[in-house]
Amino acid sequence: MFNHEFPPIGGGGGQVSYFLGKHFAAAGHEVHLITSQFRDCPRMEVVDDIHIHRVRALRKNPNVCAVHEMFTYAISSSIYGLRYAKKFKPDIVQVFFGIPAGGGAYLLKKHKNLPYVVFLGGRDVPRPNPDPPYYRWLYMVLKPIIRTIWDNATMVVACSDGLRDLAYETDSDVKIEVIPDGVNLDTFQPVQRDTNPKKVRILSIGRLIPRKGFQFLIKALPVVIENTESEFEIEIVGDGPYQEELIKLAENLNVISKLHFSGSIPYSDLPQKYYDADLFILPSLAEGMPLVVLEAMGTGLPIISSRVQGIEELVAENVNGVLFNPGDVDELANCLIRLINDGGIRVEMGNRSTEKVAPFDWKNIADAYLTLYEEIIEQES
C-alpha cells in the first residue's frame, strides 16, 4: 500500500489506510505500507500487524502537507517501492490518493505487471473552485498525470457517489467502483443523551484550514446567540495554520466566549469528545467521505453538515440530521438554532444516526476491498 499519510500524521485518509490494513492483516494477509518519514517516527515498524515503511518526504507539519513535500514523497516512495517489491513480491497494490502516491504503483505496473487499485479520497480529484485556490493551476498541470494513473489502474475506488461523479468530470472513461469509508463501531458506541441539558454541547473536528469552513460557523454565531433559548458551547478539535485567523474573527464578532479550541488530541481520546457532545457539525467546503461524521453517528449524535460529496450518503435530511449549502451562513445559523432549541429532535435524530451507520463497520468495508482484490487477482491470473 502507498499513502503519504499514516498516523500520527494526516487526517482521515491516513486513518482509512490504518483500519483497512489492520483488517487485511487480521484476515491473514501480509500488508506493507509505504508512507512519509516524520520527525522521530521509526523508519520501519509493525503497527497492528501492518508493516510500516517510512521514506524521506521533508514533511514538517503533522496536519498539513505542502505540495513540495508531496513531491518528495512521490519520488522516494516510487524508488523504494520498486526496490522493495523485489523482496516482498506483492500480489496487488493499493494506492491511497493517486497524487502523490500513484507513481510507485504505476511503475510497478509497467515494470512488474502488478495490478493496482486507486482510492479517491477528496482533494486528489480535480474540482472547480478548490481550496486553496492555487490548486486550480495545480490541477491543470497534474490532470494528464492523474488520468494516466487512473487509466492504468485495474480499478479506481471512490469513497462516495458524489466523489465518483466528480472524478468522471476529469476522466469519463475510467472504471470507478464506490466503496464507502468506515468506522470502528466497537470504539464509537452510542450513549444516552439528555433532551434538556444545562448547556448544549456542540462538537466539530477537523484541520484548521479554510476548506473545513469553520469561518462560516463563527460568522453564524451572532444570529444563533440571538435566537436560541438554551445555553450552548462549541468545541473545535484540531490544529492548523488558520487558527489565529479564526480566533481573531471570533473576537471581532464578540462570540469567542462560545468557542473552545482544543487543538489536536490523541485519536484514543476522540470517543470521549463525541460522548460529551449533544450535536456534531461539519461546515466543510469539500470532503470525500468524512470519518468524523461516521464516528459521530456511531456515538448517536445528530449531524449538521454542508451538502458536499460523501455527506448525503450519510445524512438524510430531517432524519438523522440537517444540511445546508456550503458557505451559506444564514442556512447554517438556522440549522443550529433549530437543533439547539429542540432537544427532543436532537435525541431522535441521534438514534437514527446509530441505525444508519451500522453497515459502515470497518470489517464490512475491508471485506468489500478484499472481495475486489480477489476478483482482480483471479482475472489477472
C-alpha positions as CSV (number, residue, x, y, z in Angstrom):
1,M,0.0,0.0,0.0
2,F,1.1,3.6,-0.7
3,N,-0.2,6.5,1.3
4,H,1.8,9.7,2.1
5,E,-0.1,10.0,5.4
6,F,-0.4,7.5,8.2
7,P,-1.0,8.1,11.9
8,P,0.4,10.2,13.6
9,I,0.4,12.4,10.6
10,G,-2.5,13.4,8.3
11,G,-6.3,13.2,8.7
12,G,-8.9,10.8,7.6
13,G,-7.0,9.3,4.6
14,G,-4.3,8.0,7.0
15,Q,-7.0,6.5,9.2
16,V,-8.5,4.8,6.2
17,S,-5.3,3.0,5.4
18,Y,-4.7,2.1,9.0
19,F,-8.1,0.5,9.5
20,L,-8.1,-1.3,6.2
21,G,-4.6,-2.5,6.7
22,K,-5.4,-3.7,10.2
23,H,-8.4,-5.7,8.9
24,F,-6.5,-7.1,5.9
25,A,-3.8,-8.4,8.3
26,A,-6.4,-9.8,10.7
27,A,-7.8,-11.8,7.7
28,G,-4.4,-13.4,7.3
29,H,-2.8,-11.2,4.6
30,E,0.7,-9.8,4.7
31,V,0.4,-6.0,4.5
32,H,3.1,-3.5,3.8
33,L,2.5,0.3,3.7
34,I,5.0,2.9,2.3
35,T,4.4,6.3,3.9
36,S,6.2,9.5,4.8
37,Q,9.0,9.8,7.3
38,F,8.1,12.3,10.0
39,R,10.3,13.6,12.9
40,D,11.4,10.7,15.1
41,C,8.9,8.1,13.8
42,P,10.7,4.8,13.2
43,R,11.8,4.2,9.6
44,M,10.3,0.7,9.9
45,E,7.9,-0.7,12.4
46,V,4.9,-3.1,12.7
47,V,1.6,-1.5,13.8
48,D,-1.3,-3.9,14.4
49,D,0.4,-6.4,12.0
50,I,0.9,-3.7,9.3
51,H,4.5,-3.4,8.2
52,I,5.2,0.3,8.0
53,H,8.0,1.7,5.8
54,R,8.7,5.4,6.1
55,V,10.6,7.1,3.3
56,R,12.1,10.6,3.1
57,A,9.5,13.3,2.4
58,L,10.6,16.5,4.1
59,R,7.3,16.5,6.0
60,K,7.3,19.4,8.6
61,N,3.7,19.6,9.8
62,P,1.6,16.7,11.1
63,N,-1.7,18.3,9.9
64,V,-0.9,19.9,6.5
65,C,1.3,18.6,3.7
66,A,2.7,21.2,1.3
67,V,2.9,20.4,-2.5
68,H,6.7,20.2,-2.5
69,E,6.5,17.7,0.5
70,M,4.1,15.5,-1.5
71,F,6.5,15.7,-4.4
72,T,9.4,14.4,-2.4
73,Y,7.2,11.5,-1.1
74,A,6.2,10.7,-4.7
75,I,9.8,10.3,-5.7
76,S,11.0,8.5,-2.6
77,S,8.1,6.1,-2.4
78,S,8.4,5.2,-6.1
79,I,12.1,4.3,-5.8
80,Y,11.6,2.4,-2.6
81,G,8.5,0.6,-3.9
82,L,10.4,-0.7,-7.0
83,R,13.2,-1.9,-4.8
84,Y,11.2,-3.5,-2.0
85,A,8.8,-5.3,-4.4
86,K,11.7,-7.4,-5.5
87,K,11.9,-8.8,-1.9
88,F,8.2,-8.7,-0.9
89,K,6.7,-9.8,-4.2
90,P,3.1,-8.4,-3.7
91,D,0.1,-9.7,-5.4
92,I,-1.7,-6.4,-5.6
93,V,-1.0,-2.8,-4.8
94,Q,-3.4,-0.4,-3.1
95,V,-2.9,3.4,-3.6
96,F,-4.5,6.0,-1.3
97,F,-4.8,9.1,-3.4
98,G,-3.5,9.0,-7.0
99,I,-1.5,12.1,-6.3
100,P,1.0,11.9,-4.7
101,A,1.0,8.1,-4.1
102,G,0.2,6.7,-7.6
103,G,3.6,7.0,-9.2
104,G,5.1,4.0,-7.4
105,A,2.1,1.8,-8.3
106,Y,2.2,2.9,-11.9
107,L,5.9,2.0,-12.1
108,L,5.2,-1.4,-10.6
109,K,2.5,-2.0,-13.1
110,K,4.8,-1.1,-16.0
111,H,7.9,-2.9,-14.8
112,K,6.4,-5.9,-12.9
113,N,2.9,-6.1,-14.3
114,L,1.4,-5.7,-10.8
115,P,-2.3,-4.7,-10.7
116,Y,-3.1,-1.7,-8.6
117,V,-6.3,-0.1,-7.1
118,V,-6.5,3.7,-6.6
119,F,-8.5,5.1,-3.7
120,L,-10.0,8.5,-4.3
121,G,-10.5,10.5,-1.1
122,G,-11.1,14.2,-1.8
123,R,-8.7,16.8,-3.0
124,D,-6.9,14.2,-5.1
125,V,-9.8,14.6,-7.5
126,P,-9.7,17.9,-9.6
127,R,-12.7,20.2,-8.8
128,P,-13.8,23.7,-9.7
129,N,-13.2,26.4,-7.1
130,P,-10.7,24.4,-5.0
131,D,-9.3,25.4,-1.6
132,P,-6.6,26.6,-1.6
133,P,-7.3,28.5,-4.8
134,Y,-3.9,27.8,-6.4
135,Y,-4.9,24.1,-6.6
136,R,-6.8,25.2,-9.8
137,W,-3.5,25.7,-11.5
138,L,-2.0,22.6,-10.0
139,Y,-4.9,20.5,-11.3
140,M,-4.3,21.9,-14.8
141,V,-0.7,20.7,-14.7
142,L,-1.5,17.4,-13.0
143,K,-4.6,16.3,-14.9
144,P,-2.7,14.4,-17.6
145,I,-0.7,12.5,-14.8
146,I,-3.9,11.9,-12.8
147,R,-5.6,10.4,-15.9
148,T,-2.6,8.2,-16.6
149,I,-2.6,6.8,-13.1
150,W,-6.3,6.2,-13.1
151,D,-6.4,4.7,-16.6
152,N,-3.6,2.2,-15.8
153,A,-5.2,1.1,-12.6
154,T,-7.2,-2.1,-12.6
155,M,-9.9,-0.3,-10.6
156,V,-10.4,3.1,-9.1
157,V,-12.4,3.2,-5.9
158,A,-14.3,6.3,-4.8
159,C,-15.5,6.6,-1.2
160,S,-18.8,8.2,-2.2
161,D,-21.2,8.6,-5.2
162,G,-20.6,12.3,-5.3
163,L,-16.8,11.9,-5.5
164,R,-17.2,9.3,-8.3
165,D,-19.3,11.7,-10.3
166,L,-16.7,14.5,-9.7
167,A,-14.0,12.1,-10.9
168,Y,-15.9,11.4,-14.1
169,E,-15.6,15.1,-15.0
170,T,-11.8,14.5,-15.2
171,D,-12.0,11.1,-16.9
172,S,-15.4,9.8,-18.2
173,D,-13.9,6.5,-19.3
174,V,-12.2,5.4,-16.1
175,K,-13.7,2.4,-14.2
176,I,-14.8,3.5,-10.8
177,E,-16.4,1.5,-8.0
178,V,-17.9,3.0,-4.9
179,I,-16.8,1.6,-1.5
180,P,-17.5,3.9,1.4
181,D,-15.2,4.7,4.3
182,G,-15.9,3.0,7.6
183,V,-16.0,3.4,11.4
184,N,-14.9,1.2,14.3
185,L,-18.2,0.6,15.9
186,D,-16.6,-1.2,18.8
187,T,-14.9,2.1,19.8
188,F,-17.5,4.6,18.7
189,Q,-20.6,3.4,20.5
190,P,-23.9,5.2,21.2
191,V,-24.6,6.8,24.6
192,Q,-27.8,8.1,26.1
193,R,-28.2,11.9,26.0
194,D,-30.4,14.3,27.8
195,T,-33.1,16.2,25.9
196,N,-32.7,19.2,28.2
197,P,-29.1,19.6,29.3
198,K,-28.0,22.7,31.2
199,K,-25.8,23.6,28.2
200,V,-26.0,22.2,24.7
201,R,-22.5,20.9,23.7
202,I,-21.7,21.2,20.0
203,L,-18.6,19.4,18.6
204,S,-16.7,20.0,15.4
205,I,-13.5,18.2,14.4
206,G,-11.1,19.0,11.6
207,R,-7.9,20.6,10.4
208,L,-8.0,24.4,10.9
209,I,-7.7,25.3,7.2
210,P,-10.2,27.4,5.1
211,R,-11.6,24.3,3.3
212,K,-13.0,23.0,6.6
213,G,-15.4,26.0,6.8
214,F,-15.0,26.9,10.5
215,Q,-15.1,30.6,9.5
216,F,-18.7,30.2,8.4
217,L,-19.6,28.6,11.7
218,I,-18.1,31.5,13.6
219,K,-19.9,34.1,11.3
220,A,-23.2,32.4,12.1
221,L,-22.9,32.6,15.8
222,P,-24.2,36.2,16.4
223,V,-27.6,35.2,14.8
224,V,-27.5,31.9,16.7
225,I,-26.9,33.6,20.0
226,E,-29.8,36.0,19.4
227,N,-32.3,33.2,18.5
228,T,-31.6,30.4,20.9
229,E,-33.3,29.6,24.2
230,S,-30.6,27.3,25.6
231,E,-27.1,27.9,26.6
232,F,-24.6,26.3,24.3
233,E,-20.9,26.0,23.6
234,I,-18.9,24.8,20.6
235,E,-15.7,22.8,20.9
236,I,-13.4,22.7,17.9
237,V,-10.9,19.8,17.9
238,G,-7.9,20.1,15.6
239,D,-4.9,22.2,14.7
240,G,-3.8,24.1,11.6
241,P,-2.5,27.3,10.2
242,Y,-5.9,29.0,10.2
243,Q,-6.4,29.0,13.9
244,E,-5.1,32.5,14.6
245,E,-7.4,34.0,12.0
246,L,-10.4,32.1,13.3
247,I,-9.8,33.3,16.8
248,K,-9.4,36.9,15.6
249,L,-12.7,36.5,13.7
250,A,-14.5,35.2,16.8
251,E,-13.1,38.1,18.9
252,N,-14.2,40.7,16.3
253,L,-17.7,39.2,16.3
254,N,-17.8,39.0,20.2
255,V,-18.5,35.3,20.1
256,I,-15.2,33.9,21.4
257,S,-16.9,33.0,24.7
258,K,-19.0,30.4,22.9
259,L,-15.9,28.7,21.4
260,H,-13.3,26.4,22.8
261,F,-10.3,25.4,20.6
262,S,-8.9,22.2,22.0
263,G,-6.1,21.6,19.5
264,S,-5.1,18.2,18.3
265,I,-5.7,15.3,20.7
266,P,-4.7,11.6,20.5
267,Y,-7.0,9.5,18.5
268,S,-7.7,7.4,21.5
269,D,-9.2,10.4,23.3
270,L,-11.7,11.2,20.5
271,P,-14.5,8.9,21.6
272,Q,-14.9,10.8,24.8
273,K,-15.3,14.1,22.9
274,Y,-18.2,12.6,21.0
275,Y,-19.7,11.1,24.2
276,D,-19.6,14.5,25.9
277,A,-21.4,16.3,22.9
278,D,-25.1,16.7,22.1
279,L,-24.6,17.7,18.5
280,F,-22.0,17.4,15.7
281,I,-21.4,20.0,13.0
282,L,-19.2,19.8,9.9
283,P,-19.2,23.1,7.9
284,S,-16.7,21.9,5.3
285,L,-16.5,23.2,1.7
286,A,-15.3,19.8,0.3
287,E,-14.9,16.2,1.5
288,G,-14.6,12.7,0.3
289,M,-16.5,10.8,3.0
290,P,-15.6,12.3,6.3
291,L,-14.7,9.8,9.0
292,V,-15.6,12.3,11.7
293,V,-19.3,12.2,10.6
294,L,-19.2,8.4,10.7
295,E,-17.7,8.4,14.2
296,A,-20.2,11.0,15.4
297,M,-23.1,8.8,14.0
298,G,-21.6,5.8,15.7
299,T,-21.9,7.5,19.1
300,G,-25.5,8.5,18.4
301,L,-25.1,12.2,17.5
302,P,-27.4,14.2,15.2
303,I,-25.4,15.8,12.4
304,I,-25.4,19.3,10.9
305,S,-23.4,19.4,7.8
306,S,-22.8,21.2,4.5
307,R,-24.0,19.4,1.3
308,V,-20.7,18.1,0.0
309,Q,-19.6,14.9,-1.5
310,G,-19.9,11.9,0.8
311,I,-22.4,13.6,3.1
312,E,-25.7,12.9,1.5
313,E,-24.9,9.2,1.6
314,L,-24.6,9.5,5.4
315,V,-27.0,12.3,6.5
316,A,-30.6,12.0,5.5
317,E,-32.3,15.4,5.7
318,N,-34.6,15.7,8.8
319,V,-33.9,12.0,9.6
320,N,-30.5,11.9,11.3
321,G,-29.5,15.5,10.7
322,V,-29.9,18.7,8.7
323,L,-28.0,20.1,5.8
324,F,-27.1,23.5,4.4
325,N,-25.4,24.7,1.3
326,P,-21.6,25.1,1.6
327,G,-20.6,28.5,2.8
328,D,-24.2,29.7,3.4
329,V,-24.0,31.4,6.8
330,D,-27.8,32.0,7.1
331,E,-28.7,28.4,6.4
332,L,-26.1,27.2,8.8
333,A,-27.4,29.5,11.5
334,N,-31.0,28.3,11.0
335,C,-29.8,24.6,11.3
336,L,-28.0,25.4,14.6
337,I,-30.9,27.4,16.0
338,R,-33.4,24.6,15.3
339,L,-31.3,21.8,16.9
340,I,-30.1,23.8,19.9
341,N,-33.7,24.7,20.7
342,D,-35.2,21.3,20.3
343,G,-33.7,18.6,22.5
344,G,-36.3,16.0,21.5
345,I,-35.4,16.1,17.9
346,R,-31.7,16.0,18.7
347,V,-32.1,12.7,20.6
348,E,-34.4,11.3,17.9
349,M,-32.0,12.2,15.1
350,G,-29.1,10.7,17.1
351,N,-31.0,7.4,17.4
352,R,-31.4,7.4,13.6
353,S,-27.7,8.0,13.2
354,T,-27.0,4.9,15.2
355,E,-29.2,2.8,12.9
356,K,-27.9,4.4,9.7
357,V,-24.2,3.9,10.5
358,A,-24.4,0.1,11.2
359,P,-23.4,-1.1,7.7
360,F,-20.3,1.1,7.8
361,D,-18.3,-1.0,10.3
362,W,-14.7,-1.3,9.1
363,K,-14.8,-5.1,8.8
364,N,-17.6,-4.8,6.3
365,I,-15.7,-2.2,4.3
366,A,-12.4,-4.2,4.4
367,D,-14.3,-7.3,3.2
368,A,-15.6,-5.4,0.2
369,Y,-12.0,-4.4,-0.7
370,L,-10.8,-8.0,-0.2
371,T,-13.5,-9.3,-2.5
372,L,-12.5,-6.8,-5.1
373,Y,-8.8,-7.8,-4.8
374,E,-9.7,-11.5,-5.2
375,E,-11.6,-10.8,-8.3
376,I,-8.7,-8.7,-9.8
377,I,-6.1,-11.4,-8.9
378,E,-8.3,-14.1,-10.4
379,Q,-8.7,-12.1,-13.6
380,E,-5.0,-11.3,-13.8
381,S,-4.0,-15.0,-13.4
